[in-house]
Amino acid sequence: MRKLTAILVIGILAPVLDSTIVNVALDTLGRDLHTSVATIQWVVTAYLLALATAIPLTGWSVARFGGKRMWLISLAVFLAGSVLSGLAGNIGALIAFRALQGIGGGLMIPIMQTLLVQAANGRPLGKLMATVGMPALLGPILGPVVGGLIVGHASWRWIFYVNLPLCLVAIALAWWGLPRDDAARTAYRLDIAGLALLSPALAAGILGLSQVAVHGGFGYAEVVAPLAASAALLVAFTAHTLRTRAVPVVDLRLFRVPSFRAATALLFLSGLSLYGAMLLLPLYYQRSRGASVVAAGLLLAPQGLGSLLTRSWFGRLTDRIGARPVVLGGVAVTVLGTLPFVFAGPRTAAWPLALALLVRGAGLGGAMLAVMAAAFDGLDRAQVPHASSATRIAQQVGGAFGAAVLAVVLQRTGFQHSFGWAVGCTALALLPALALPRRRHAR
């Protein structure tokens, strides 16, 4: 189990680091490719749209072709997208190749979760989630620093070439180290109608939310039209899935399980507390306190350190006492660690904010790993790929929604009110947390 975990964690480092590294380099990309800010934002948007579109394919592809084969394919697609992005000669080519990267990245995280949970075979998941969540913590810490160093001392093309050694090592390790796929795969047909409804629904939703920050609010045609299309497609997907006899792209019957339903709601709300605040924190240090990109990345390091130091303990605690008390405690600690930023100004001393980030990281890391463990608690092996897709969708849409809401609040009210909103949205997570099981379900 440790060998499998290590191989998959190394593989997932590339897409986790990539997103934060590319965000740091957007200004440089715009200057070197002679394009506007609105156009260069599509380097990020195209990646996110492709990522969201690929997620629903996970369950079918793992069942049809096997987890090892699909893991290698997703790594190869991400590697190809990285190489081609580095070679891109114009902004159109770069946007297209970033979309190819997004397809690989969209498959990787759900496949990783599926392989690990199936390998655990009913064993407690808290300690396992503590290990596999480490790349997500390292990304926000290392990404801005690595991105700043590359932009400052090398060509922007190296923000994509840096993925090559990671992907090649991950492919070699997976080829030799992952267990072989079962000889007899489940050969059910892809629900093409369901995929044709769900993937565009997710892409339209992400597109609409990404336009909120561009236009400064929700009341614009560029925002309303994609969101309305997304809602209509989701309604059609739900109606189709509930009456079809084919194996669905995402099995909605999972939401009959109370622990999965509550965990999915928490993962959506985590978009406001995690992704939304991760938008605010670097901007606060750069705009309000005048820090450089690299300095802001270093100033945010205590948050990742707090999560790294406490994750193993929270993982064991989740396995011992269940997810509910860990999530409730983690949410409360996260609120406590975010509150100082509500009252902080440009001249607030750095060390109390660093201590607050340490506390915030500890609470957030504990809450998130317990939620992920609860999401898979009590599910059988066949349900795991669908649960991996559904939880990833909840995180992705929640992250886009959280970033959109807090971006609008920031534009209209400033940092203190924005952090106040982040605190309030984090506290909302206490409600679905009460629906989590007190103890693990025995299989």
KOLVEXDREN-826223 format. One record per atom (N, C-alpha, C): x, y, z. Coordinates in steps of 0.05 Angstrom, whole numbers, padded with zeros to 5 digits, always signed. Atoms other than C-alpha are relative to their C-alpha. Layout:
N
XYZ/...
REM end
This chain:
443
+00017-00024+00000/+00000+00000+00000/+00017+00025+00000/-00018-00023-00001/+00057+00048+00016/+00013+00005-00027/-00012-00002+00026/+00089+00033-00051/-00019+00013-00020/+00021-00011+00018/+00024+00047-00089/-00004+00030+00006/+00004-00028-00007/+00014+00112-00050/+00022+00018-00009/-00023-00016+00008/+00084+00137-00063/+00001+00005-00030/+00000-00003+00029/+00079+00124-00138/-00021+00020-00010/+00022-00018+00009/+00013+00160-00145/+00004+00029+00010/-00005-00027-00010/+00033+00219-00101/+00021+00014-00017/-00020-00012+00017/+00095+00231-00144/-00012+00009-00027/+00013-00007+00025/+00052+00230-00206/-00018+00025+00001/+00019-00022-00002/+00002+00280-00180/+00013+00027+00005/-00015-00025-00005/+00056+00331-00163/+00000+00019-00024/-00002-00017+00024/+00060+00355-00235/-00024+00018-00004/+00023-00018+00004/-00012+00381-00244/-00005+00018+00024/+00004-00017-00024/-00014+00407-00172/+00018+00024-00001/-00019-00022+00002/+00049+00449-00182/-00006+00018-00024/+00003-00015+00025/+00031+00469-00253/-00019+00023+00002/+00020-00021-00001/-00031+00509-00236/+00011+00025+00013/-00010-00024-00014/+00004+00555-00186/+00023+00013-00015/-00023-00011+00015/+00067+00562-00229/-00010+00017-00023/+00010-00015+00023/+00027+00584-00290/-00013+00026+00008/+00013-00025-00010/-00014+00635-00250/+00021+00022+00005/-00020-00020-00006/+00050+00669-00229/+00011+00013-00026/-00013-00009+00024/+00074+00676-00301/-00019+00013-00020/+00019-00011+00019/+00011+00705-00333/+00008+00027-00011/-00009-00026+00010/+00038+00776-00337/+00022-00002-00021/-00022+00004+00019/+00102+00752-00370/-00009-00012-00026/+00011+00012+00024/+00063+00709-00419/-00014+00021-00018/+00014-00021+00015/+00020+00769-00439/+00020+00018-00014/-00019-00018+00013/+00081+00812-00453/+00015-00014-00022/-00017+00014+00020/+00122+00760-00490/-00017-00008-00025/+00017+00009+00022/+00063+00737-00533/-00017+00023-00011/+00013-00025+00011/+00038+00809-00545/-00030-00003-00001/+00029+00003+00000/-00033+00797-00523/-00011+00014+00025/+00014-00015-00022/-00084+00829-00476/-00003-00018+00025/+00005+00014-00025/-00099+00810-00404/-00024-00019-00003/+00024+00016+00004/-00168+00785-00425/+00006-00026-00016/-00007+00024+00016/-00137+00738-00476/+00018-00019+00015/-00019+00017-00014/-00081+00713-00433/-00013-00016+00023/+00014+00014-00021/-00131+00693-00379/-00011-00027-00010/+00009+00026+00012/-00154+00638-00428/+00020-00022+00003/-00020+00020-00005/-00089+00603-00414/-00008-00016+00025/+00010+00013-00024/-00119+00587-00345/-00028-00011-00005/+00028+00008+00004/-00192+00584-00367/-00002-00025-00017/+00001+00023+00018/-00180+00534-00423/+00009-00025+00015/-00009+00023-00017/-00143+00488-00374/-00022-00009+00018/+00021+00007-00019/-00200+00491-00324/-00024-00012-00014/+00023+00011+00015/-00254+00479-00377/+00006-00029-00009/-00007+00027+00009/-00217+00418-00405/+00001-00019+00024/-00002+00017-00024/-00204+00392-00335/-00028-00008+00009/+00027+00006-00008/-00278+00397-00317/-00014-00019-00019/+00012+00017+00020/-00299+00364-00382/+00010-00029+00002/-00012+00027-00001/-00252+00305-00371/-00009-00016+00024/+00006+00014-00025/-00274+00288-00300/-00021-00022-00003/+00021+00021+00002/-00339+00251-00318/+00009-00026-00014/-00009+00024+00014/-00299+00202-00361/+00014-00020+00018/-00017+00016-00017/-00262+00174-00302/-00011-00027+00007/+00012+00025-00008/-00311+00122-00277/-00001-00021-00022/+00002+00019+00023/-00324+00091-00345/+00028-00009-00009/-00026+00007+00011/-00251+00093-00368/+00015-00020+00018/-00014+00018-00018/-00224+00059-00305/-00013-00028-00001/+00013+00026+00002/-00277+00004-00309/+00005-00013-00027/-00003+00012+00027/-00267-00005-00384/+00029-00008-00006/-00028+00004+00008/-00191-00001-00390/+00019-00007+00023/-00017+00006-00023/-00164-00010-00320/+00014+00025+00012/-00011-00023-00013/-00135+00038-00269/+00029+00006-00008/-00028-00005+00007/-00061+00028-00285/+00002+00011-00028/-00001-00009+00028/-00072+00037-00360/-00009+00029-00002/+00011-00027+00002/-00114+00100-00350/+00019+00020+00015/-00019-00018-00014/-00063+00129-00300/+00023+00007-00019/-00022-00005+00019/-00008+00120-00352/-00009+00018-00023/+00010-00017+00022/-00051+00151-00407/-00004+00028+00009/+00004-00027-00010/-00069+00211-00364/+00027+00014+00004/-00027-00012-00003/+00004+00223-00347/+00012+00007-00027/-00011-00005+00027/+00023+00217-00421/-00014+00024-00013/+00014-00023+00011/-00031+00267-00441/+00009+00025+00013/-00009-00024-00014/-00009+00316-00388/+00028+00007-00009/-00028-00004+00010/+00064+00307-00410/+00000+00012-00028/+00001-00011+00027/+00046+00319-00483/-00010+00029+00000/+00009-00028-00002/+00007+00381-00465/+00021+00019+00011/-00021-00016-00011/+00065+00407-00424/+00022+00007-00021/-00021-00004+00020/+00116+00397-00480/-00010+00019-00022/+00011-00017+00021/+00071+00428-00533/-00005+00028+00009/+00004-00027-00010/+00054+00487-00488/+00027+00015+00001/-00026-00013+00000/+00128+00501-00480/+00010+00007-00028/-00008-00005+00027/+00137+00498-00555/-00018+00019-00015/+00020-00017+00013/+00077+00542-00571/+00012+00026-00011/-00010-00025+00013/+00092+00599-00619/-00018+00023+00001/+00019-00022-00002/+00030+00640-00608/-00020-00006+00022/+00019+00003-00022/-00026+00651-00558/-00021-00021-00006/+00020+00019+00007/-00076+00609-00597/+00009-00029+00005/-00011+00027-00004/-00031+00548-00596/+00004-00006+00029/-00004+00005-00028/-00014+00557-00523/-00027-00006+00014/+00026+00005-00012/-00088+00560-00504/-00010-00029-00007/+00008+00027+00009/-00102+00496-00545/+00016-00021+00015/-00016+00020-00013/-00044+00458-00514/-00005+00000+00030/+00008+00000-00028/-00064+00481-00444/-00026-00016+00004/+00024+00016-00002/-00132+00449-00457/+00008-00030+00000/-00010+00028+00000/-00095+00384-00474/+00011-00008+00028/-00010+00004-00027/-00059+00390-00407/-00024-00004+00019/+00023+00002-00018/-00126+00400-00373/-00014-00027-00001/+00013+00026+00002/-00154+00335-00400/+00016-00021+00017/-00017+00018-00017/-00095+00297-00369/-00004+00005+00029/+00003-00007-00028/-00101+00335-00304/-00027-00007+00011/+00027+00007-00009/-00176+00324-00300/-00004-00029+00005/+00002+00029-00005/-00168+00249-00304/+00017-00009+00024/-00019+00011-00018/-00110+00242-00256/-00009-00001+00029/+00007+00000-00028/-00138+00262-00188/-00022-00021+00006/+00020+00021-00005/-00202+00219-00193/+00011-00028-00003/-00011+00027+00004/-00162+00160-00219/+00018-00007+00024/-00017+00005-00024/-00112+00167-00161/-00018-00008+00024/+00018+00006-00022/-00169+00168-00111/-00012-00028-00003/+00012+00026+00005/-00202+00108-00143/+00020-00023+00006/-00020+00021-00004/-00138+00066-00143/+00006-00004+00029/-00007+00002-00028/-00122+00082-00071/-00022-00011+00017/+00022+00009-00016/-00191+00072-00042/-00006-00029-00006/+00004+00028+00006/-00200+00006-00079/+00021-00018+00012/-00022+00016-00012/-00132-00018-00055/-00003-00001+00030/+00004+00000-00030/-00150+00001+00017/-00020-00022+00007/+00018+00023-00004/-00207-00050+00010/-00015+00000+00027/+00016-00002-00024/-00249-00025+00068/+00015+00008+00025/-00015-00008-00023/-00192-00007+00114/-00004+00030+00006/+00003-00028-00007/-00194+00061+00151/+00015+00018-00020/-00011-00017+00021/-00180+00119+00103/+00013+00025+00010/-00011-00026-00010/-00159+00176+00149/+00029+00003-00004/-00029-00001+00003/-00085+00160+00150/+00008+00001-00030/-00006+00000+00029/-00086+00146+00075/-00005+00027-00012/+00007-00026+00011/-00120+00212+00058/+00020+00021+00010/-00021-00019-00010/-00068+00248+00101/+00025-00001-00017/-00024+00002+00017/-00013+00221+00056/-00005+00010-00028/+00005-00008+00028/-00045+00231-00012/-00007+00030-00003/+00007-00028+00002/-00066+00302+00005/+00025+00018+00002/-00024-00017-00003/+00006+00326+00014/+00007+00016-00025/-00006-00016+00024/+00016+00347-00059/-00017+00025-00002/+00017-00024+00001/-00043+00394-00054/+00009+00022+00019/-00011-00020-00019/-00008+00428+00005/+00026+00011-00011/-00026-00010+00010/+00060+00432-00029/-00004+00019-00024/+00004-00017+00023/+00031+00464-00092/-00001+00029+00006/+00001-00029-00006/+00011+00531-00062/+00026+00011+00014/-00025-00009-00013/+00077+00533-00023/+00022+00003-00021/-00022+00001+00018/+00126+00513-00077/-00006+00014-00027/+00007-00011+00026/+00088+00537-00139/+00008+00029-00005/-00007-00028+00004/+00094+00612-00130/+00031+00005+00001/-00029-00004-00002/+00168+00606-00110/+00013-00010-00025/-00012+00011+00024/+00186+00560-00168/-00007+00018-00024/+00009-00017+00022/+00145+00602-00216/+00014+00027-00001/-00014-00026-00002/+00177+00667-00192/+00029-00003-00009/-00028+00005+00008/+00247+00638-00200/+00003-00004-00030/-00002+00005+00029/+00233+00613-00270/-00005+00026-00016/+00006-00025+00014/+00201+00678-00293/+00022+00020+00003/-00021-00020-00005/+00257+00719-00262/+00027-00007-00013/-00027+00008+00009/+00316+00678-00289/+00000-00017-00025/+00000+00017+00023/+00293+00637-00349/-00023+00007-00018/+00023-00004+00018/+00245+00635-00408/-00026-00010+00013/+00026+00009-00010/+00171+00628-00393/-00006-00029-00008/+00005+00027+00010/+00174+00562-00432/+00007-00021+00021/-00009+00019-00020/+00207+00529-00372/-00022-00004+00022/+00022+00005-00019/+00143+00537-00331/-00015-00025-00009/+00012+00024+00010/+00118+00480-00375/+00020-00023-00002/-00020+00021+00002/+00183+00442-00386/+00007-00012+00027/-00006+00010-00026/+00191+00435-00311/-00017-00025+00007/+00016+00024-00004/+00136+00382-00315/+00012-00025-00011/-00011+00023+00014/+00178+00337-00359/+00013-00021+00018/-00012+00020-00017/+00222+00304-00307/-00020-00013+00020/+00020+00011-00019/+00164+00296-00258/-00017-00021-00014/+00017+00018+00015/+00120+00263-00311/+00015-00025-00009/-00015+00023+00009/+00175+00218-00338/+00006-00019+00023/-00005+00017-00024/+00194+00193-00269/-00026-00014+00008/+00026+00012-00008/+00120+00182-00252/-00009-00022-00019/+00007+00021+00020/+00109+00143-00317/+00017-00025+00004/-00017+00023-00004/+00169+00099-00304/-00007-00016+00025/+00008+00013-00025/+00149+00085-00232/-00026-00015-00003/+00026+00013+00004/+00077+00070-00252/+00002-00025-00017/-00003+00023+00019/+00098+00024-00309/+00011-00024+00014/-00013+00023-00014/+00141-00019-00264/-00012-00006+00027/+00008+00004-00028/+00108-00009-00196/-00029-00005+00005/+00029+00004-00005/+00032-00008-00204/-00008-00028-00006/+00010+00028+00006/-00004-00075-00201/-00014-00001-00027/+00012+00004+00026/-00028-00102-00267/-00030+00002+00002/+00029-00002+00000/-00100-00088-00286/-00012-00028-00003/+00013+00026+00003/-00149-00146-00281/-00003-00007-00029/+00002+00009+00027/-00152-00188-00343/-00027+00005-00012/+00027-00004+00010/-00227-00182-00349/-00011+00027+00010/+00011-00026-00007/-00250-00110-00349/-00030+00001-00005/+00029-00003+00004/-00322-00088-00344/-00005+00014-00026/+00003-00011+00027/-00341-00077-00416/-00027+00013-00005/+00026-00014+00005/-00403-00033-00408/+00004+00024-00018/-00002-00022+00019/-00418+00020-00459/+00000+00027+00014/-00001-00027-00010/-00403+00092-00447/-00028+00013-00004/+00025-00015+00002/-00466+00132-00432/+00005+00026-00014/-00007-00023+00016/-00455+00180-00489/-00019+00023+00005/+00020-00022-00005/-00520+00219-00476/+00006+00014+00026/-00006-00012-00026/-00502+00229-00403/+00025+00017-00001/-00025-00015+00002/-00431+00250-00420/-00005+00026-00016/+00006-00023+00017/-00458+00298-00474/-00015+00022+00015/+00014-00019-00017/-00500+00331-00420/+00017+00011+00023/-00015-00008-00024/-00454+00331-00360/+00025+00016-00006/-00025-00014+00005/-00387+00352-00390/-00005+00029-00009/+00005-00028+00007/-00415+00414-00425/-00012+00016+00023/+00012-00014-00023/-00455+00430-00362/+00022+00010+00018/-00022-00008-00017/-00391+00431-00321/+00017+00022-00013/-00016-00020+00014/-00352+00470-00374/-00014+00027-00001/+00015-00025+00000/-00408+00522-00380/+00000+00013+00027/+00000-00011-00027/-00412+00530-00305/+00027+00013+00007/-00026-00010-00006/-00337+00539-00297/+00005+00026-00017/-00004-00023+00017/-00336+00588-00356/-00016+00024+00011/+00015-00022-00011/-00392+00630-00327/+00012+00011+00026/-00012-00009-00025/-00360+00633-00258/+00027+00014-00005/-00026-00013+00005/-00292+00651-00288/-00004+00028-00011/+00005-00027+00010/-00325+00712-00321/-00010+00019+00021/+00010-00018-00021/-00351+00739-00255/+00021+00020+00008/-00021-00018-00008/-00284+00768-00235/+00007+00019-00022/-00007-00017+00023/-00272+00795-00305/-00019+00024-00002/+00021-00020+00003/-00338+00834-00306/-00007+00014+00027/+00005-00013-00026/-00341+00849-00231/-00028-00005+00011/+00026+00006-00012/-00408+00816-00216/-00013-00023-00016/+00014+00022+00013/-00459+00763-00234/-00021+00009-00020/+00021-00010+00017/-00508+00807-00271/+00008+00008-00028/-00009-00006+00027/-00476+00805-00340/-00007-00024-00018/+00007+00022+00018/-00495+00765-00402/+00021-00021-00002/-00022+00019+00002/-00426+00734-00405/+00001-00019+00024/+00001+00017-00024/-00439+00706-00336/-00026-00016+00001/+00027+00012-00003/-00514+00692-00336/-00005-00022-00021/+00006+00019+00022/-00517+00657-00404/+00013-00027+00005/-00012+00026-00006/-00465+00602-00388/-00011-00014+00024/+00011+00012-00024/-00493+00592-00318/-00028-00011-00005/+00027+00010+00006/-00564+00585-00344/+00002-00025-00017/-00004+00024+00016/-00540+00535-00397/+00009-00023+00017/-00010+00021-00017/-00503+00497-00344/-00022-00012+00017/+00022+00009-00016/-00564+00493-00299/-00020-00017-00016/+00018+00016+00016/-00608+00469-00356/+00011-00027-00008/-00013+00025+00007/-00558+00416-00377/+00001-00019+00024/-00001+00016-00024/-00552+00392-00305/-00027-00013+00006/+00027+00010-00004/-00627+00385-00299/-00006-00023-00020/+00004+00021+00020/-00629+00346-00364/+00017-00025+00006/-00017+00023-00007/-00571+00302-00341/-00012-00016+00022/+00012+00014-00022/-00606+00286-00276/-00024-00016-00009/+00024+00015+00010/-00671+00267-00312/+00009-00024-00016/-00009+00022+00017/-00633+00225-00362/+00012-00023+00017/-00014+00020-00016/-00591+00189-00309/-00020-00016+00017/+00019+00014-00017/-00651+00172-00265/-00017-00020-00015/+00017+00018+00015/-00688+00138-00322/+00015-00019-00019/-00015+00017+00018/-00632+00107-00363/+00006-00027+00012/-00008+00027-00009/-00617+00033-00359/+00030-00005-00003/-00029+00002+00003/-00545+00044-00380/+00014+00008+00026/-00016-00008-00023/-00489+00051-00329/+00006+00029-00002/-00003-00029+00003/-00488+00126-00315/+00029+00009+00001/-00027-00012-00001/-00428+00171-00323/+00007+00005+00029/-00003-00003-00029/-00436+00191-00250/-00026-00010+00013/+00023+00013-00012/-00482+00148-00208/-00012+00018+00022/+00014-00018-00019/-00531+00195-00173/-00011-00014+00024/+00010+00015-00023/-00554+00139-00128/+00019+00002+00024/-00019-00004-00023/-00492+00153-00086/-00010+00020+00020/+00010-00020-00018/-00528+00213-00058/-00022-00009+00019/+00017+00012-00020/-00575+00166-00022/+00015-00006+00026/-00016+00006-00023/-00517+00152+00025/+00004+00025+00016/-00001-00025-00014/-00521+00205+00080/+00029+00011+00003/-00027-00010-00004/-00446+00208+00093/+00012+00011-00026/-00010-00010+00025/-00430+00216+00019/-00013+00027-00007/+00015-00025+00006/-00484+00270+00011/+00012+00023+00017/-00011-00021-00017/-00457+00309+00070/+00029+00007-00008/-00028-00005+00008/-00384+00301+00048/+00001+00016-00026/+00000-00015+00025/-00401+00326-00022/-00007+00029+00004/+00007-00028-00007/-00435+00388+00006/+00024+00014+00013/-00023-00013-00013/-00374+00401+00049/+00023+00006-00020/-00021-00004+00020/-00327+00393-00010/-00007+00024-00018/+00008-00024+00015/-00368+00445-00048/+00006+00025+00016/-00004-00023-00017/-00366+00493+00011/+00030+00005+00004/-00028-00005-00003/-00291+00482+00016/+00011+00018-00021/-00008-00018+00020/-00286+00520-00048/+00001+00029+00009/+00000-00027-00011/-00304+00583-00010/+00022+00004+00021/-00020-00003-00022/-00258+00570+00049/+00028-00005-00010/-00027+00007+00009/-00199+00540+00011/+00008+00016-00024/-00007-00013+00025/-00198+00564-00061/-00005+00030+00001/+00005-00029-00002/-00231+00631-00046/+00021+00015+00016/-00021-00013-00017/-00183+00647+00010/+00027-00001-00013/-00026+00001+00014/-00124+00624-00032/+00002+00021-00022/+00000-00023+00018/-00145+00678-00081/+00007+00025+00016/-00003-00024-00016/-00147+00730-00026/+00028+00003+00012/-00025-00002-00016/-00084+00714+00013/+00024+00010-00016/-00023-00011+00015/-00031+00724-00042/-00005+00029-00008/+00006-00028+00008/-00067+00788-00065/+00003+00019+00023/-00003-00017-00024/-00068+00815+00006/+00030+00006+00004/-00028-00005-00005/+00007+00806+00014/+00013+00016-00022/-00012-00014+00022/+00023+00833-00055/-00011+00029-00002/+00012-00027+00005/-00026+00892-00060/+00000+00017+00026/+00002-00015-00025/-00035+00912+00013/+00026+00004+00014/-00026-00002-00015/+00035+00898+00039/+00024+00003-00019/-00022-00006+00018/+00076+00907-00025/+00020-00023-00004/-00018+00023+00003/+00107+00837-00026/+00002-00009-00029/-00003+00011+00027/+00135+00807-00090/-00014-00027-00001/+00013+00026+00003/+00107+00743-00119/+00014-00022+00016/-00015+00021-00014/+00162+00700-00090/-00002+00004+00031/+00003-00006-00029/+00158+00736-00022/-00027-00008+00010/+00027+00007-00008/+00083+00726-00020/-00003-00030+00003/+00000+00029-00002/+00093+00652-00034/+00013-00010+00026/-00014+00007-00024/+00142+00647+00024/-00017+00008+00025/+00016-00009-00022/+00096+00687+00070/-00025-00019+00005/+00023+00019-00002/+00040+00636+00056/+00009-00028+00009/-00010+00027-00007/+00085+00577+00073/-00010-00010+00027/+00009+00011-00026/+00062+00573+00146/-00027-00015-00002/+00026+00015+00003/-00008+00551+00122/+00005-00028-00009/-00007+00028+00008/+00021+00491+00085/+00015-00015+00022/-00015+00013-00022/+00068+00477+00143/-00019-00010+00022/+00020+00008-00020/+00009+00476+00191/-00014-00026-00008/+00014+00024+00009/-00026+00424+00149/+00019-00024+00000/-00019+00022+00000/+00037+00382+00140/+00006-00011+00027/-00007+00008-00027/+00052+00380+00214/-00022-00015+00014/+00022+00011-00015/-00017+00358+00236/-00016-00022-00016/+00017+00018+00015/-00044+00315+00179/+00002-00029+00009/-00003+00027-00009/-00016+00249+00204/-00017-00005+00026/+00015+00003-00025/-00046+00261+00273/-00030+00001-00006/+00028-00001+00007/-00113+00282+00243/-00010-00025-00014/+00007+00024+00014/-00112+00221+00198/-00005-00023+00020/+00004+00021-00020/-00103+00173+00257/-00025+00006+00017/+00024-00007-00016/-00156+00211+00297/-00026-00006-00015/+00024+00006+00016/-00206+00205+00240/-00006-00030+00000/+00004+00029+00000/-00195+00130+00237/-00010-00010+00027/+00007+00009-00027/-00204+00125+00312/-00028+00009+00009/+00025-00011-00012/-00264+00170+00328/-00020+00008-00021/+00020-00006+00021/-00297+00182+00260/+00005+00028-00011/-00004-00025+00015/-00302+00241+00212/-00013+00024+00013/+00015-00024-00009/-00354+00285+00246/+00015+00017+00020/-00014-00017-00019/-00316+00309+00307/+00025+00013-00011/-00025-00011+00012/-00252+00319+00266/-00007+00023-00018/+00008-00022+00018/-00288+00361+00214/-00010+00024+00016/+00010-00023-00016/-00325+00403+00266/+00023+00015+00013/-00023-00013-00012/-00260+00416+00303/+00017+00014-00020/-00017-00013+00020/-00222+00430+00239/-00012+00025-00011/+00013-00024+00010/-00274+00480+00214/+00003+00022+00021/-00002-00020-00021/-00273+00516+00281/+00029+00011+00001/-00028-00009+00000/-00196+00520+00280/+00005+00017-00025/-00004-00016+00024/-00198+00545+00208/-00012+00028+00002/+00012-00026-00005/-00246+00601+00227/+00018+00016+00019/-00017-00014-00018/-00200+00619+00285/+00025+00010-00014/-00025-00008+00014/-00139+00621+00239/-00005+00021-00022/+00006-00020+00021/-00175+00665+00187/-00008+00027+00012/+00010-00025-00013/-00204+00717+00236/+00021+00022+00001/-00019-00023-00001/-00139+00757+00245/+00002+00016-00026/-00002-00015+00025/-00140+00775+00171/-00023+00019-00004/+00023-00019+00001/-00208+00808+00180/+00008+00027+00011/-00007-00025-00013/-00175+00860+00224/+00028+00009-00008/-00028-00007+00008/-00106+00862+00190/+00000+00023-00019/-00004-00021+00018/-00081+00922+00153/+00028-00001-00012/-00026+00000+00013/-00019+00942+00113/+00023-00001+00019/-00022-00002-00019/+00022+00954+00176/-00002-00021+00023/+00001+00020-00021/+00001+00894+00217/+00026-00017+00000/-00025+00015-00002/+00061+00856+00243/-00002-00027-00014/+00001+00024+00016/+00080+00796+00201/-00003-00026+00017/-00001+00025-00015/+00090+00745+00257/-00028-00009+00010/+00027+00010-00007/+00017+00744+00283/-00015-00012-00023/+00014+00011+00024/-00008+00732+00212/+00012-00027-00007/-00012+00025+00006/+00043+00677+00202/-00010-00022+00020/+00011+00019-00020/+00019+00644+00267/-00029-00007-00007/+00027+00005+00008/-00053+00652+00243/-00002-00019-00023/-00001+00018+00023/-00036+00618+00177/+00007-00028+00009/-00007+00026-00010/-00004+00561+00215/-00024-00014+00012/+00024+00010-00012/-00068+00552+00255/-00021-00007-00021/+00019+00004+00022/-00111+00559+00193/+00006-00025-00016/-00008+00024+00015/-00071+00507+00155/-00005-00026+00015/+00005+00024-00016/-00076+00457+00213/-00029-00007-00001/+00028+00006+00000/-00151+00464+00216/-00011-00008-00027/+00009+00006+00027/-00163+00464+00142/+00009-00028-00010/-00010+00026+00008/-00118+00404+00130/-00015-00023+00014/+00014+00021-00015/-00152+00363+00185/-00028-00003-00010/+00028+00002+00009/-00222+00380+00161/-00002-00013-00027/+00002+00010+00028/-00208+00365+00088/+00006-00030-00002/-00006+00028+00002/-00176+00297+00099/-00023-00017+00013/+00022+00015-00013/-00233+00276+00146/-00024-00001-00019/+00023-00001+00019/-00285+00298+00094/+00005-00021-00022/-00006+00019+00022/-00250+00257+00039/-00003-00029+00010/+00003+00027-00010/-00247+00196+00084/-00030-00007+00004/+00029+00004-00004/-00322+00204+00100/-00014-00005-00027/+00013+00002+00026/-00339+00210+00026/+00000-00029-00011/-00003+00027+00010/-00315+00139+00012/-00008-00021+00021/+00006+00019-00022/-00337+00108+00078/-00025-00015-00007/+00023+00016+00004/-00384+00050+00068/-00006-00007-00029/+00006+00006+00028/-00381+00048-00008/+00014-00026-00009/-00013+00024+00010/-00367-00016-00046/+00019+00007-00023/-00021-00004+00020/-00312-00025-00098/-00011+00012-00026/+00011-00010+00025/-00357-00012-00158/-00009+00029+00002/+00010-00027-00003/-00382+00054-00129/+00023+00020+00002/-00022-00018-00005/-00312+00083-00117/+00007+00018-00023/-00006-00018+00022/-00298+00109-00188/-00020+00022-00003/+00021-00020+00002/-00365+00145-00189/+00003+00021+00023/-00003-00018-00022/-00352+00174-00120/+00024+00018-00004/-00023-00016+00006/-00283+00198-00143/-00007+00022-00019/+00008-00021+00019/-00314+00235-00201/-00018+00021+00013/+00019-00019-00012/-00370+00265-00160/+00014+00019+00020/-00014-00017-00020/-00324+00290-00104/+00018+00020-00014/-00017-00018+00015/-00276+00320-00155/-00017+00022-00013/+00018-00021+00012/-00334+00356-00190/-00008+00020+00021/+00008-00018-00021/-00358+00384-00124/+00022+00019+00008/-00023-00017-00006/-00288+00410-00108/+00005+00021-00021/-00006-00018+00022/-00278+00440-00177/-00021+00022-00003/+00021-00020+00002/-00345+00475-00181/-00001+00018+00024/-00001-00016-00024/-00341+00497-00109/+00023+00020+00000/-00023-00018+00002/-00272+00526-00121/-00005+00023-00018/+00006-00021+00018/-00295+00565-00181/-00021+00020+00011/+00020-00017-00012/-00356+00590-00144/+00012+00018+00023/-00012-00015-00022/-00316+00610-00082/+00018+00023-00010/-00017-00020+00011/-00264+00647-00123/-00016+00023-00013/+00017-00021+00013/-00319+00684-00162/-00013+00018+00020/+00014-00016-00021/-00357+00706-00100/+00019+00019+00014/-00019-00016-00015/-00296+00730-00062/+00014+00021-00018/-00012-00020+00018/-00267+00765-00124/-00019+00024-00002/+00019-00023+00002/-00331+00807-00130/+00000+00015+00027/+00000-00014-00026/-00332+00822-00055/+00026+00017+00003/-00025-00015-00002/-00258+00843-00059/-00001+00025-00017/+00002-00024+00017/-00271+00890-00117/-00017+00022+00012/+00020-00020-00010/-00328+00924-00081/+00005+00009+00028/-00002-00007-00028/-00308+00924-00008/+00028+00001+00011/-00027+00000-00010/-00234+00911+00002/+00006-00026+00015/-00009+00026-00011/-00194+00857+00038/-00014-00007+00026/+00011+00007-00026/-00223+00862+00108/-00028-00013-00002/+00026+00012+00004/-00295+00850+00086/+00001-00026-00015/-00003+00025+00015/-00272+00796+00038/+00008-00023+00018/-00008+00021-00020/-00238+00757+00094/-00023-00006+00019/+00023+00005-00017/-00301+00767+00135/-00020-00019-00014/+00016+00018+00016/-00340+00733+00079/+00012-00028+00001/-00013+00026+00000/-00289+00677+00078/-00005-00014+00027/+00005+00011-00026/-00298+00667+00153/-00029-00010+00002/+00028+00008-00001/-00374+00665+00146/-00006-00025-00016/+00004+00023+00017/-00372+00616+00089/+00012-00025+00011/-00013+00023-00013/-00324+00571+00127/-00018-00010+00023/+00017+00008-00022/-00371+00571+00187/-00025-00014-00010/+00023+00015+00012/-00428+00548+00141/+00004-00030-00001/-00006+00029+00002/-00392+00482+00135/-00007-00015+00025/+00008+00014-00024/-00412+00466+00206/-00027-00014-00003/+00027+00012+00003/-00483+00451+00183/+00001-00028-00013/-00002+00028+00012/-00469+00393+00134/+00018-00018+00016/-00018+00016-00015/-00413+00370+00180/-00016-00016+00022/+00016+00014-00021/-00466+00351+00232/-00014-00025-00011/+00012+00023+00012/-00494+00301+00182/+00020-00023-00005/-00020+00021+00004/-00429+00262+00178/-00003-00021+00022/+00002+00021-00020/-00426+00195+00214/+00020+00004+00023/-00018-00002-00024/-00397+00193+00284/+00022-00021-00001/-00019+00023+00001/-00363+00127+00270/+00002-00010-00029/-00002+00013+00027/-00338+00089+00208/-00022-00021-00003/+00018+00022+00006/-00387+00044+00173/+00016-00026-00005/-00013+00026+00005/-00366-00029+00175/-00010-00011-00026/+00008+00011+00026/-00365-00062+00107/-00005-00030+00003/
REM end
